[in-house]
Amino acid sequence: MLHRGQSTDGQGGGELTVPMAWLYAEYIADELLRSGDLMPPTSFEFRAGRDALALTVFLSDTEGELSGIRVITQLETWLSLTAYDQPWQDWVRERMAELTEQAAAAGGPVPDLELAAAAWRWLEETELLAPDLNAVPGGTAGEEEGPEVWTPAWQLGLPLGHLAISLF
C-alpha cells in the first residue's frame, strides 16, 4: 500500500508516480473495442483484445507523446502492427526489452512498463478456448460451431483489436 510521501519504488520522495501512459493506452483500447461492439466487455476475449491493443498503443508511442490529438494519426500504424501477417509478438518482446533496458539505465522501475509487462505476461500465459481457425470445414460431426482449441490469449486478442481499429 502506498502512503502519502512515498513513491512507487518504495523510497520517500513525496510523490506518487501514476502510470498515465499505460492507463491512457488502456483507455484508448477499451474505447475502440467498445465502439466496435465486438464482444461483451466482461468476457476474457474482450480483455485479451483490450490488452493486446493497449500494448500496441503503448509500445508504438516511441516519442512518449500519447495524446488524444494523435490517436487519429496513429490508427494506420496500429492497423499495420496488428495485421495478420505481422510478427506482432516478436515486436512486443523487442519493444519490451528495449524499454526495460532504458528503465534500468535510468535507474529505476517505471510503473507504466510494469503494467505493460503484466498485461503481456497474461496474454502469453493465458489460454482461452476458441474455434480452431485451422480446422477443415465440416471436419467433426456433431459439433455445431466446429472444433475448439486452447489458444494463447494474444492470438485471440490481436485480431479482435485489429478489427476494432478497422471499424473505428
DSSP file (Angstrom, degrees, kcal/mol; ACC not computed):
  #  RESIDUE AA STRUCTURE BP1 BP2  ACC     N-H-->O    O-->H-N    N-H-->O    O-->H-N    TCO  KAPPA ALPHA  PHI   PSI    X-CA   Y-CA   Z-CA
    1    1 A M              0   0    0      0, 0.0     2,-0.4     0, 0.0     0, 0.0   0.000 360.0 360.0 360.0 133.8    0.0    0.0    0.0
    2    2 A L        -     0   0    0      4,-0.0     2,-0.3     3,-0.0     6,-0.1  -0.708 360.0-162.6 -90.9 140.6    1.3    3.4   -0.9
    3    3 A H    >   -     0   0    0     -2,-0.4     3,-2.0     4,-0.1     2,-0.0  -0.828  37.0 -81.3-116.1 158.5    1.1    6.2    1.6
    4    4 A R  T 3  S+     0   0    0     -2,-0.3     3,-0.1     1,-0.3    11,-0.1  -0.356 119.3  34.3 -56.6 134.0    1.4    9.9    1.0
    5    5 A G  T 3  S+     0   0    0      1,-0.4     8,-1.6     9,-0.2     9,-1.6   0.379  98.3 101.2  98.7  -4.2    5.1   10.8    0.9
    6    6 A Q  B <   -A   12   0A   0     -3,-2.0    -1,-0.4     6,-0.2     6,-0.2  -0.875  59.7-144.2-111.6 146.8    6.2    7.5   -0.8
    7    7 A S    >   -     0   0    0      4,-2.2     3,-1.6    -2,-0.4     9,-0.2  -0.545  36.6-100.3 -95.4 173.5    7.0    7.0   -4.5
    8    8 A T  T 3  S+     0   0    0      1,-0.3     8,-0.1    -2,-0.2    -1,-0.1   0.645 119.1  64.9 -71.2 -12.9    6.1    3.7   -6.2
    9    9 A D  T 3  S-     0   0    0      2,-0.2    -1,-0.3   100,-0.1     3,-0.1   0.369 116.6-109.7 -90.7   7.2    9.7    2.5   -5.8
   10   10 A G  S <  S+     0   0    0     -3,-1.6     2,-0.3     1,-0.3    -2,-0.1   0.348  82.4 117.3  87.5  -7.1    9.3    2.4   -2.0
   11   11 A Q  S    S-     0   0    0      1,-0.1    -4,-2.2    -5,-0.0    -1,-0.3  -0.690  75.0-102.5 -93.7 147.7   11.7    5.3   -1.4
   12   12 A G  B     +A    6   0A   0     -2,-0.3    -6,-0.2    -6,-0.2    -1,-0.1  -0.444  62.3 136.4 -64.1 138.4   10.5    8.5    0.2
   13   13 A G        -     0   0    0     -8,-1.6    -7,-0.2    -2,-0.1    -1,-0.2   0.333  63.7-119.5-161.6  -9.6   10.0   11.2   -2.4
   14   14 A G  S    S+     0   0    0     -9,-1.6     2,-0.4     1,-0.2    -8,-0.2   0.431  82.3  94.5  78.6  -3.7    6.8   12.9   -1.6
   15   15 A E        -     0   0    0    -10,-0.2     2,-0.6   -11,-0.1    -1,-0.2  -0.942  64.7-141.5-126.6 146.2    5.2   11.9   -5.0
   16   16 A L        -     0   0    0     -2,-0.4     2,-0.6    -9,-0.2    -9,-0.1  -0.916  23.4-137.1-100.4 122.4    3.1    9.1   -6.2
   17   17 A T        -     0   0    0     -2,-0.6    -2,-0.0     2,-0.0    93,-0.0  -0.711  18.3-160.2 -84.2 119.1    4.0    8.0   -9.6
   18   18 A V        -     0   0    0     -2,-0.6     2,-2.5     1,-0.0     3,-0.3  -0.866  19.5-131.4-102.8 128.3    0.9    7.4  -11.7
   19   19 A P     >  +     0   0    0      0, 0.0     4,-2.4     0, 0.0     5,-0.2  -0.394  44.2 158.4 -77.3  68.1    1.3    5.2  -14.8
   20   20 A M  H  >  +     0   0    0     -2,-2.5     4,-2.6     1,-0.2     5,-0.2   0.859  65.7  55.1 -65.0 -38.5   -0.6    7.7  -17.1
   21   21 A A  H  > S+     0   0    0     -3,-0.3     4,-2.2     2,-0.2    -1,-0.2   0.934 113.2  42.0 -62.6 -44.8    0.9    6.4  -20.4
   22   22 A W  H  > S+     0   0    0      2,-0.2     4,-2.7     1,-0.2     5,-0.2   0.932 114.6  50.7 -67.2 -44.6   -0.3    2.9  -19.7
   23   23 A L  H  X S+     0   0    0     -4,-2.4     4,-2.0     1,-0.2    -2,-0.2   0.886 112.1  47.8 -61.5 -37.8   -3.7    4.0  -18.4
   24   24 A Y  H  X S+     0   0    0     -4,-2.6     4,-2.6     2,-0.2    -1,-0.2   0.908 111.1  50.3 -69.3 -41.1   -4.3    6.2  -21.4
   25   25 A A  H  X S+     0   0    0     -4,-2.2     4,-2.3    -5,-0.2    -2,-0.2   0.905 111.9  48.6 -61.6 -40.9   -3.3    3.3  -23.8
   26   26 A E  H  X S+     0   0    0     -4,-2.7     4,-2.6     2,-0.2    -1,-0.2   0.882 110.2  51.6 -66.5 -38.4   -5.7    1.0  -22.0
   27   27 A Y  H  X S+     0   0    0     -4,-2.0     4,-2.6    -5,-0.2    -2,-0.2   0.924 110.0  48.7 -63.4 -45.4   -8.4    3.7  -22.2
   28   28 A I  H  X S+     0   0    0     -4,-2.6     4,-2.5     2,-0.2    -2,-0.2   0.934 113.3  47.5 -60.0 -46.6   -7.9    4.1  -26.0
   29   29 A A  H  X S+     0   0    0     -4,-2.3     4,-2.4     1,-0.2     5,-0.2   0.917 112.0  49.8 -61.6 -44.4   -8.0    0.3  -26.4
   30   30 A D  H  X S+     0   0    0     -4,-2.6     4,-2.7     1,-0.2     5,-0.2   0.919 111.8  47.9 -61.5 -44.9  -11.1    0.0  -24.3
   31   31 A E  H  X S+     0   0    0     -4,-2.6     4,-2.4     2,-0.2    -1,-0.2   0.899 111.0  50.6 -65.1 -40.8  -12.9    2.7  -26.2
   32   32 A L  H  X S+     0   0    0     -4,-2.5     4,-1.4    -5,-0.2    -1,-0.2   0.927 114.0  44.7 -62.9 -43.9  -12.0    1.2  -29.6
   33   33 A L  H  X>S+     0   0    0     -4,-2.4     4,-0.9     1,-0.2     5,-0.9   0.904 113.8  49.0 -68.2 -40.8  -13.3   -2.2  -28.6
   34   34 A R  H ><5S+     0   0    0     -4,-2.7     3,-0.6     1,-0.2    -1,-0.2   0.896 109.2  52.6 -66.0 -38.3  -16.5   -0.9  -27.0
   35   35 A S  H 3<5S+     0   0    0     -4,-2.4    -1,-0.2     1,-0.2    -2,-0.2   0.831 108.1  51.6 -68.0 -29.2  -17.2    1.3  -30.1
   36   36 A G  H 3<5S-     0   0    0     -4,-1.4    -1,-0.2    -5,-0.2    -2,-0.2   0.683  93.7-150.5 -77.4 -18.0  -16.9   -1.8  -32.3
   37   37 A D  T <<5 +     0   0    0     -4,-0.9    -3,-0.2    -3,-0.6    -2,-0.1   0.892  47.1 140.8  49.6  47.3  -19.3   -3.8  -30.0
   38   38 A L      < +     0   0    0     -5,-0.9    -1,-0.1     1,-0.2    -4,-0.1   0.789  63.2  10.0 -90.3 -31.1  -17.5   -7.0  -30.9
   39   39 A M  S    S-     0   0    0     -6,-0.3    -1,-0.2     4,-0.0    -2,-0.1  -0.970  88.0 -88.9-145.4 153.9  -17.5   -8.8  -27.6
   40   40 A P    >   -     0   0    0      0, 0.0     3,-2.3     0, 0.0     6,-0.4  -0.513  38.7-127.9 -63.4 134.0  -19.2   -8.3  -24.2
   41   41 A P  T 3  S+     0   0    0      0, 0.0    -7,-0.0     0, 0.0    -8,-0.0   0.658 106.9  59.2 -60.0 -15.5  -16.8   -6.1  -22.1
   42   42 A T  T 3  S+     0   0    0      4,-0.1     2,-0.1     5,-0.0     0, 0.0   0.458  86.5 102.2 -91.7  -1.3  -16.9   -8.7  -19.3
   43   43 A S  S <> S-     0   0    0     -3,-2.3     4,-1.8     1,-0.1     5,-0.1  -0.441  77.3-126.7 -85.3 156.4  -15.5  -11.5  -21.4
   44   44 A F  H  > S+     0   0    0      1,-0.2     4,-2.6     2,-0.2     5,-0.2   0.829 112.2  59.6 -66.1 -31.8  -12.0  -12.9  -21.4
   45   45 A E  H  > S+     0   0    0      2,-0.2     4,-2.4     1,-0.2    -1,-0.2   0.905 104.1  49.6 -63.0 -41.0  -11.9  -12.3  -25.2
   46   46 A F  H  > S+     0   0    0     -6,-0.4     4,-3.1     2,-0.2    -2,-0.2   0.928 110.7  50.1 -62.4 -44.8  -12.6   -8.6  -24.6
   47   47 A R  H  X S+     0   0    0     -4,-1.8     4,-3.0     1,-0.2     5,-0.3   0.915 110.0  50.7 -60.5 -42.3   -9.8   -8.4  -22.0
   48   48 A A  H  X S+     0   0    0     -4,-2.6     4,-2.4     1,-0.2     5,-0.2   0.921 113.1  45.9 -61.7 -43.3   -7.4  -10.2  -24.5
   49   49 A G  H  X S+     0   0    0     -4,-2.4     4,-2.5     2,-0.2     5,-0.2   0.914 113.9  48.2 -64.7 -43.4   -8.3   -7.6  -27.2
   50   50 A R  H  X S+     0   0    0     -4,-3.1     4,-3.0     2,-0.2    -2,-0.2   0.930 114.0  45.8 -64.1 -45.4   -8.0   -4.7  -24.8
   51   51 A D  H  X S+     0   0    0     -4,-3.0     4,-2.5     2,-0.2    -2,-0.2   0.911 114.2  48.0 -66.0 -41.5   -4.6   -5.8  -23.5
   52   52 A A  H  X S+     0   0    0     -4,-2.4     4,-1.9    -5,-0.3    -1,-0.2   0.920 116.5  43.7 -64.2 -42.7   -3.2   -6.6  -27.0
   53   53 A L  H  X S+     0   0    0     -4,-2.5     4,-2.7    -5,-0.2    -2,-0.2   0.897 112.2  52.3 -70.3 -39.7   -4.4   -3.3  -28.3
   54   54 A A  H  X S+     0   0    0     -4,-3.0     4,-3.1    -5,-0.2     5,-0.2   0.906 109.6  50.3 -62.6 -40.8   -3.2   -1.4  -25.2
   55   55 A L  H  X S+     0   0    0     -4,-2.5     4,-2.9     2,-0.2     5,-0.3   0.913 110.5  50.0 -61.7 -41.5    0.2   -2.9  -25.7
   56   56 A T  H  X S+     0   0    0     -4,-1.9     4,-1.6     2,-0.2    -2,-0.2   0.934 114.4  43.8 -61.8 -46.8    0.2   -1.9  -29.3
   57   57 A V  H  X S+     0   0    0     -4,-2.7     4,-0.6     2,-0.2    -2,-0.2   0.945 117.9  44.5 -63.5 -49.5   -0.8    1.7  -28.4
   58   58 A F  H >< S+     0   0    0     -4,-3.1     3,-0.8     1,-0.2    -2,-0.2   0.927 116.8  43.5 -63.0 -48.3    1.7    1.9  -25.5
   59   59 A L  H 3< S+     0   0    0     -4,-2.9    -1,-0.2     1,-0.2    -2,-0.2   0.739 108.8  57.5 -75.6 -22.5    4.7    0.3  -27.3
   60   60 A S  H 3< S+     0   0    0     -4,-1.6     2,-1.9    -5,-0.3    -1,-0.2   0.593  81.4  92.7 -82.7  -8.9    4.2    2.2  -30.6
   61   61 A D    X<  +     0   0    0     -3,-0.8     3,-1.0    -4,-0.6    -1,-0.2  -0.535  46.9 160.4 -83.2  74.2    4.4    5.5  -28.7
   62   62 A T  T 3  S+     0   0    0     -2,-1.9    -1,-0.2     1,-0.2    -2,-0.1   0.678  70.2  51.7 -72.5 -18.2    8.2    5.9  -29.3
   63   63 A E  T 3  S-     0   0    0     -3,-0.2    -1,-0.2     0, 0.0    -2,-0.1   0.474 106.1-122.4 -96.9  -3.6    8.1    9.7  -28.6
   64   64 A G  S <  S+     0   0    0     -3,-1.0    -2,-0.1    -6,-0.1    -3,-0.0   0.872  74.7 124.5  65.5  36.6    6.3    9.5  -25.3
   65   65 A E        +     0   0    0      2,-0.1     5,-0.2     5,-0.0     2,-0.1  -0.105  27.4 164.1-122.8  35.8    3.6   11.7  -26.6
   66   66 A L        +     0   0    0     -5,-0.1     2,-0.3    -8,-0.1     3,-0.0  -0.349  20.0 147.9 -56.0 124.2    0.3    9.8  -26.2
   67   67 A S    >>  -     0   0    0     -2,-0.1     4,-0.8     1,-0.1     3,-0.7  -0.987  60.5-110.8-155.5 157.0   -2.4   12.3  -26.5
   68   68 A G  H 3> S+     0   0    0     -2,-0.3     4,-0.5     1,-0.2     3,-0.5   0.806 114.9  59.2 -59.3 -30.8   -6.0   12.5  -27.8
   69   69 A I  H 34 S+     0   0    0      1,-0.2     4,-0.5     2,-0.1     3,-0.3   0.869 105.4  48.2 -67.5 -36.3   -5.0   14.6  -30.8
   70   70 A R  H <> S+     0   0    0     -3,-0.7     4,-1.3    -5,-0.2    -1,-0.2   0.600  87.6  87.1 -82.8 -11.5   -2.5   11.9  -32.0
   71   71 A V  H >X S+     0   0    0     -4,-0.8     3,-0.8    -3,-0.5     4,-0.8   0.928  89.3  48.0 -56.1 -49.4   -4.9    9.0  -31.8
   72   72 A I  H >< S+     0   0    0     -4,-0.5     3,-0.7    -3,-0.3     4,-0.4   0.883 111.4  50.6 -60.7 -39.2   -6.4    9.5  -35.2
   73   73 A T  H 34 S+     0   0    0     -4,-0.5     4,-0.3     1,-0.2    -1,-0.3   0.702 108.6  53.6 -73.1 -17.5   -3.0    9.8  -36.8
   74   74 A Q  H <X S+     0   0    0     -4,-1.3     4,-2.6    -3,-0.8     5,-0.3   0.566  80.9  90.4 -92.5 -10.0   -1.9    6.6  -35.1
   75   75 A L  H <X S+     0   0    0     -4,-0.8     4,-2.5    -3,-0.7     5,-0.2   0.890  87.4  49.7 -56.3 -42.5   -4.7    4.4  -36.4
   76   76 A E  H  > S+     0   0    0     -4,-0.4     4,-2.3    -3,-0.2    -1,-0.2   0.894 110.8  50.4 -64.4 -39.3   -2.8    3.4  -39.6
   77   77 A T  H  > S+     0   0    0     -4,-0.3     4,-2.2     2,-0.2    -2,-0.2   0.936 112.2  46.7 -62.6 -46.5    0.3    2.5  -37.5
   78   78 A W  H  X S+     0   0    0     -4,-2.6     4,-1.9     1,-0.2    -2,-0.2   0.877 110.8  53.2 -65.5 -37.4   -1.8    0.4  -35.1
   79   79 A L  H  X S+     0   0    0     -4,-2.5     4,-0.6    -5,-0.3    -1,-0.2   0.927 110.9  46.0 -61.6 -44.4   -3.5   -1.3  -38.1
   80   80 A S  H >< S+     0   0    0     -4,-2.3     3,-0.6     1,-0.2    -2,-0.2   0.882 112.4  50.5 -68.7 -36.4   -0.2   -2.3  -39.7
   81   81 A L  H 3< S+     0   0    0     -4,-2.2    -1,-0.2     1,-0.2    -2,-0.2   0.835 115.2  42.5 -69.2 -32.1    1.2   -3.5  -36.4
   82   82 A T  H 3< S+     0   0    0     -4,-1.9    -1,-0.2    -5,-0.2    80,-0.2   0.408  85.5 127.6 -96.0   2.2   -1.8   -5.7  -35.6
   83   83 A A  S X< S-     0   0    0     -3,-0.6     3,-1.7    -4,-0.6     5,-0.3  -0.206  71.0-113.5 -61.1 151.6   -2.2   -7.1  -39.2
   84   84 A Y  T 3  S+     0   0    0      1,-0.3    -1,-0.1     3,-0.1     4,-0.1   0.826 112.7  50.3 -55.7 -39.1   -2.4  -10.9  -39.6
   85   85 A D  T 3  S+     0   0    0      2,-0.1    -1,-0.3     3,-0.0    -2,-0.1   0.322  90.9  98.4 -88.9   9.1    0.9  -11.2  -41.5
   86   86 A Q  S <  S-     0   0    0     -3,-1.7     2,-2.0    -5,-0.0     3,-0.3  -0.755  78.5-124.2 -99.5 144.0    3.0   -9.2  -39.0
   87   87 A P     >  +     0   0    0      0, 0.0     4,-2.1     0, 0.0     3,-0.4  -0.434  45.8 162.5 -81.1  65.9    5.2  -10.8  -36.3
   88   88 A W  H  >  +     0   0    0     -2,-2.0     4,-2.7    -5,-0.3     5,-0.2   0.885  67.8  53.2 -55.7 -46.8    3.4   -8.8  -33.5
   89   89 A Q  H  > S+     0   0    0     -3,-0.3     4,-2.2     1,-0.2    -1,-0.2   0.866 109.7  48.9 -62.9 -35.7    4.5  -11.0  -30.6
   90   90 A D  H  > S+     0   0    0     -3,-0.4     4,-2.4     2,-0.2    -1,-0.2   0.906 110.8  50.9 -67.1 -40.8    8.2  -10.6  -31.7
   91   91 A W  H  X S+     0   0    0     -4,-2.1     4,-2.7     2,-0.2     5,-0.2   0.910 110.2  49.8 -61.8 -42.9    7.7   -6.8  -32.0
   92   92 A V  H  X S+     0   0    0     -4,-2.7     4,-2.8     2,-0.2     5,-0.2   0.942 110.9  49.1 -62.1 -47.3    6.2   -6.7  -28.4
   93   93 A R  H  X S+     0   0    0     -4,-2.2     4,-2.2     1,-0.2    -2,-0.2   0.915 113.4  47.0 -58.6 -44.0    9.1   -8.7  -27.0
   94   94 A E  H  X S+     0   0    0     -4,-2.4     4,-2.4     2,-0.2    -2,-0.2   0.934 114.4  45.7 -64.1 -47.3   11.7   -6.5  -28.7
   95   95 A R  H  X S+     0   0    0     -4,-2.7     4,-2.7     2,-0.2     5,-0.2   0.892 112.5  51.0 -64.9 -39.8   10.0   -3.2  -27.6
   96   96 A M  H  X S+     0   0    0     -4,-2.8     4,-2.4    -5,-0.2    -1,-0.2   0.915 111.1  48.8 -63.6 -41.9    9.5   -4.5  -24.0
   97   97 A A  H  X S+     0   0    0     -4,-2.2     4,-2.3    -5,-0.2    -2,-0.2   0.917 111.9  49.3 -63.0 -43.3   13.2   -5.4  -23.9
   98   98 A E  H  X S+     0   0    0     -4,-2.4     4,-2.3     1,-0.2    -2,-0.2   0.936 113.7  45.0 -60.6 -47.4   14.2   -2.0  -25.2
   99   99 A L  H  X S+     0   0    0     -4,-2.7     4,-2.3     2,-0.2    -1,-0.2   0.862 111.9  52.3 -68.5 -35.1   12.0   -0.2  -22.7
  100  100 A T  H  X S+     0   0    0     -4,-2.4     4,-2.3     2,-0.2    -1,-0.2   0.909 110.4  48.7 -64.8 -42.0   13.2   -2.4  -19.8
  101  101 A E  H  X S+     0   0    0     -4,-2.3     4,-2.3     2,-0.2    -2,-0.2   0.913 111.5  49.3 -63.0 -43.5   16.8   -1.7  -20.7
  102  102 A Q  H  X S+     0   0    0     -4,-2.3     4,-1.8     2,-0.2    -2,-0.2   0.893 110.7  50.5 -63.4 -39.8   16.0    2.1  -20.9
  103  103 A A  H  X>S+     0   0    0     -4,-2.3     5,-2.1     2,-0.2     4,-0.7   0.899 110.2  49.6 -65.4 -40.9   14.3    1.9  -17.4
  104  104 A A  H ><5S+     0   0    0     -4,-2.3     3,-0.7     1,-0.2    -2,-0.2   0.904 110.9  49.5 -64.3 -41.0   17.3    0.1  -15.9
  105  105 A A  H 3<5S+     0   0    0     -4,-2.3    -1,-0.2     1,-0.2    -2,-0.2   0.832 107.7  54.7 -66.2 -32.3   19.7    2.7  -17.4
  106  106 A A  H 3<5S-     0   0    0     -4,-1.8    -1,-0.2     2,-0.2    -2,-0.2   0.627 120.3-111.4 -78.4 -12.8   17.5    5.5  -15.9
  107  107 A G  T <<5S+     0   0    0     -4,-0.7    -3,-0.2    -3,-0.7    -2,-0.1   0.734  73.9  32.4  97.1  23.2   17.8    3.9  -12.5
  108  108 A G  S   <S-     0   0    0     -5,-2.1    -2,-0.2     2,-0.0    -1,-0.2  -0.977  83.4 -57.2 174.3 174.6   14.5    2.5  -11.6
  109  109 A P        -     0   0    0      0, 0.0     3,-0.1     0, 0.0  -100,-0.1  -0.355  35.9-147.7 -71.0 150.8   11.2    0.9  -12.2
  110  110 A V     >  -     0   0    0      1,-0.1     4,-2.2    -2,-0.1     3,-0.4  -0.971   4.9-150.7-119.8 113.3    8.7    2.5  -14.5
  111  111 A P  H  > S+     0   0    0      0, 0.0     4,-2.1     0, 0.0     5,-0.2   0.851  96.4  54.7 -55.3 -37.7    5.1    1.9  -13.4
  112  112 A D  H  > S+     0   0    0      1,-0.2     4,-2.3     2,-0.2     5,-0.2   0.936 110.0  46.5 -59.7 -45.8    3.8    2.1  -17.0
  113  113 A L  H  > S+     0   0    0     -3,-0.4     4,-2.7     1,-0.2    -1,-0.2   0.855 108.7  55.4 -66.3 -36.4    6.2   -0.6  -18.1
  114  114 A E  H  X S+     0   0    0     -4,-2.2     4,-2.0     2,-0.2    -1,-0.2   0.910 110.1  45.6 -63.9 -41.8    5.3   -2.8  -15.1
  115  115 A L  H  X S+     0   0    0     -4,-2.1     4,-2.2     2,-0.2    -2,-0.2   0.892 112.9  50.3 -68.5 -39.0    1.7   -2.7  -16.1
  116  116 A A  H  X S+     0   0    0     -4,-2.3     4,-2.5     2,-0.2    -2,-0.2   0.909 110.1  50.6 -63.6 -41.6    2.5   -3.4  -19.7
  117  117 A A  H  X S+     0   0    0     -4,-2.7     4,-2.6     2,-0.2    -2,-0.2   0.886 109.3  50.9 -64.2 -39.0    4.7   -6.3  -18.7
  118  118 A A  H  X S+     0   0    0     -4,-2.0     4,-2.3     2,-0.2    -1,-0.2   0.907 110.8  48.5 -64.6 -41.5    1.8   -7.7  -16.5
  119  119 A A  H  X S+     0   0    0     -4,-2.2     4,-2.5     2,-0.2    -2,-0.2   0.921 112.0  49.2 -63.7 -43.0   -0.5   -7.4  -19.5
  120  120 A W  H  X S+     0   0    0     -4,-2.5     4,-2.3     2,-0.2     5,-0.2   0.914 109.7  51.5 -64.0 -43.0    2.0   -9.1  -21.8
  121  121 A R  H  X S+     0   0    0     -4,-2.6     4,-2.9     1,-0.2     5,-0.3   0.928 111.1  48.5 -58.4 -44.5    2.5  -12.0  -19.2
  122  122 A W  H  X S+     0   0    0     -4,-2.3     4,-2.0     1,-0.2    31,-0.3   0.926 111.7  49.1 -62.3 -44.6   -1.2  -12.5  -19.1
  123  123 A L  H  < S+     0   0    0     -4,-2.5    31,-1.6     1,-0.2    30,-0.4   0.863 117.7  40.7 -63.8 -36.5   -1.6  -12.5  -22.8
  124  124 A E  H  < S+     0   0    0     -4,-2.3    -2,-0.2    -5,-0.2    -1,-0.2   0.876 121.3  39.4 -78.5 -39.4    1.3  -15.0  -23.2
  125  125 A E  H  < S+     0   0    0     -4,-2.9     2,-0.4    -5,-0.2    -2,-0.2   0.683  99.6  81.5 -89.7 -19.1    0.5  -17.3  -20.3
  126  126 A T     <  -     0   0    0     -4,-2.0    27,-3.0    -5,-0.3     2,-0.4  -0.725  59.1-163.4 -93.1 134.5   -3.3  -17.5  -20.5
  127  127 A E  E     -B  152   0B   0     -2,-0.4     2,-0.4    25,-0.3    23,-0.1  -0.949   2.9-162.4-116.2 139.3   -5.0  -19.8  -23.0
  128  128 A L  E     -B  151   0B   0     23,-3.0    23,-2.6    -2,-0.4     2,-0.5  -0.917  26.4-113.0-118.6 145.1   -8.7  -19.4  -24.0
  129  129 A L  E     +B  150   0B   0     -2,-0.4    21,-0.2    21,-0.2    19,-0.0  -0.664  52.6 158.8 -78.3 122.1  -10.9  -22.0  -25.6
  130  130 A A  E     -B  149   0B   0     19,-2.6    19,-2.9    -2,-0.5    26,-0.0  -0.932  47.1 -76.9-142.3 160.7  -11.6  -20.7  -29.1
  131  131 A P  E     -B  148   0B   0      0, 0.0     2,-1.0     0, 0.0    17,-0.3  -0.328  49.9-114.2 -57.6 140.4  -12.8  -22.1  -32.5
  132  132 A D    >   -     0   0    0     15,-2.9     3,-1.3     1,-0.2    16,-0.0  -0.694  29.7-171.1 -79.8 103.4  -10.0  -23.8  -34.4
  133  133 A L  T 3  S+     0   0    0     -2,-1.0    -1,-0.2     1,-0.3    15,-0.0   0.632  83.5  55.6 -73.4 -12.9   -9.5  -21.5  -37.4
  134  134 A N  T 3  S+     0   0    0      2,-0.1    -1,-0.3    -3,-0.1    -2,-0.1   0.387  83.8 114.5 -97.7   2.3   -7.1  -24.0  -39.0
  135  135 A A  S <  S-     0   0    0     -3,-1.3     3,-0.0    12,-0.1     0, 0.0  -0.351  77.2-103.4 -73.9 153.8   -9.6  -26.9  -38.9
  136  136 A V    >   -     0   0    0      1,-0.1     3,-1.7    -2,-0.1     4,-0.2  -0.629  46.9-103.3 -74.1 128.6  -11.0  -28.4  -42.0
  137  137 A P  T 3  S+     0   0    0      0, 0.0    -1,-0.1     0, 0.0     9,-0.0  -0.281 105.6   9.9 -56.3 133.6  -14.6  -27.1  -42.5
  138  138 A G  T 3  S+     0   0    0      2,-0.1     3,-0.1     5,-0.1    -2,-0.0   0.727  89.9 141.2  71.6  21.4  -17.2  -29.7  -41.6
  139  139 A G    <   +     0   0    0     -3,-1.7     2,-0.5     1,-0.2    -1,-0.0   0.909  57.4  40.9 -66.7 -47.9  -14.4  -31.9  -40.0
  140  140 A T  S >  S-     0   0    0     -4,-0.2     3,-1.1     3,-0.1     6,-0.2  -0.907  80.1-133.1-113.0 123.2  -16.1  -33.3  -36.9
  141  141 A A  T 3  S+     0   0    0     -2,-0.5     3,-0.1     1,-0.2    -2,-0.0  -0.420  87.5  28.1 -69.5 144.4  -19.7  -34.5  -37.0
  142  142 A G  T 3  S+     0   0    0      1,-0.2     2,-0.7    -2,-0.1    -1,-0.2   0.225  86.9 114.1  92.3 -14.0  -21.9  -33.3  -34.2
  143  143 A E    <   -     0   0    0     -3,-1.1    -1,-0.2     1,-0.2     3,-0.2  -0.820  49.5-162.3 -93.7 117.9  -20.1  -30.1  -33.4
  144  144 A E  S    S+     0   0    0     -2,-0.7    -1,-0.2     1,-0.2    -2,-0.1   0.906  89.1  25.2 -66.1 -42.8  -22.4  -27.2  -34.3
  145  145 A E  S    S-     0   0    0      1,-0.4    -1,-0.2     3,-0.0    -2,-0.0   0.310 116.4-104.6-107.6   8.4  -19.7  -24.5  -34.4
  146  146 A G        -     0   0    0     -3,-0.2    -1,-0.4    -6,-0.2    -2,-0.1  -0.226  57.3 -36.0  92.7 173.9  -16.7  -26.6  -35.3
  147  147 A P        -     0   0    0      0, 0.0   -15,-2.9     0, 0.0     2,-0.3  -0.294  54.5-146.2 -70.8 153.5  -13.8  -27.8  -33.1
  148  148 A E  E     -B  131   0B   0    -17,-0.3     2,-0.3   -15,-0.0   -19,-0.1  -0.904  13.2-171.5-119.5 150.7  -12.3  -25.7  -30.4
  149  149 A V  E     -B  130   0B   0    -19,-2.9   -19,-2.6    -2,-0.3     2,-0.5  -0.942  34.2-100.0-135.8 157.2   -8.7  -25.5  -29.3
  150  150 A W  E     -B  129   0B   0     -2,-0.3   -21,-0.2   -21,-0.2   -23,-0.0  -0.700  48.0-174.7 -78.8 124.7   -6.8  -23.8  -26.4
  151  151 A T  E     -B  128   0B   0    -23,-2.6   -23,-3.0    -2,-0.5     5,-0.1  -0.959  31.8-101.9-127.1 136.0   -5.2  -20.7  -27.9
  152  152 A P  E >>  -B  127   0B   0      0, 0.0     3,-1.2     0, 0.0     4,-0.8  -0.304  36.1-121.5 -54.2 139.4   -2.9  -18.1  -26.3
  153  153 A A  H >> S+     0   0    0    -27,-3.0     4,-2.9   -30,-0.4     3,-0.8   0.835 110.4  59.2 -56.0 -36.2   -4.9  -15.0  -25.3
  154  154 A W  H 3> S+     0   0    0    -31,-1.6     4,-2.4   -28,-0.3    -1,-0.3   0.848  99.1  58.4 -64.6 -31.4   -2.8  -12.7  -27.5
  155  155 A Q  H <4 S+     0   0    0     -3,-1.2    -1,-0.2   -32,-0.3    -2,-0.2   0.744 114.3  37.6 -71.3 -21.5   -3.7  -14.8  -30.6
  156  156 A L  H <X S+     0   0    0     -4,-0.8     4,-1.2    -3,-0.8    -2,-0.2   0.825 117.9  49.3 -89.6 -40.0   -7.4  -14.1  -29.9
  157  157 A G  H  X S+     0   0    0     -4,-2.9     4,-2.7     1,-0.2     5,-0.2   0.844 101.9  61.9 -70.3 -35.0   -6.9  -10.5  -28.7
  158  158 A L  H  X S+     0   0    0     -4,-2.4     4,-2.5    -5,-0.2    -1,-0.2   0.945 106.7  41.4 -62.3 -51.6   -4.8   -9.3  -31.6
  159  159 A P  H  > S+     0   0    0      0, 0.0     4,-2.6     0, 0.0    -1,-0.2   0.861 114.2  54.7 -66.3 -30.8   -7.3   -9.9  -34.4
  160  160 A L  H  X S+     0   0    0     -4,-1.2     4,-2.2     2,-0.2    -2,-0.2   0.927 110.4  45.4 -64.0 -44.2  -10.1   -8.5  -32.2
  161  161 A G  H  X S+     0   0    0     -4,-2.7     4,-2.1     2,-0.2    -1,-0.2   0.902 112.2  51.9 -63.8 -41.6   -8.1   -5.3  -31.6
  162  162 A H  H  X S+     0   0    0     -4,-2.5     4,-2.3     1,-0.2    -2,-0.2   0.924 110.5  48.0 -61.0 -45.4   -7.3   -5.1  -35.4
  163  163 A L  H  X S+     0   0    0     -4,-2.6     4,-2.0     1,-0.2    -1,-0.2   0.900 109.0  53.7 -63.3 -41.0  -10.9   -5.4  -36.2
  164  164 A A  H  X S+     0   0    0     -4,-2.2     4,-0.7     1,-0.2    -1,-0.2   0.899 109.7  48.0 -61.2 -40.5  -11.9   -2.8  -33.7
  165  165 A I  H >< S+     0   0    0     -4,-2.1     3,-0.9     1,-0.2    -1,-0.2   0.919 110.2  52.6 -64.9 -42.5   -9.4   -0.3  -35.2
  166  166 A S  H 3< S+     0   0    0     -4,-2.3    -2,-0.2     1,-0.2    -1,-0.2   0.847 109.6  48.7 -61.6 -34.9  -10.8   -1.1  -38.7
  167  167 A L  H 3<        0   0    0     -4,-2.0    -1,-0.2     1,-0.2    -2,-0.2   0.618 360.0 360.0 -81.3 -12.7  -14.3   -0.4  -37.6
  168  168 A F    <<        0   0    0     -3,-0.9    -1,-0.2    -4,-0.7    -2,-0.1   0.506 360.0 360.0 -69.3 360.0  -13.4    2.9  -35.9
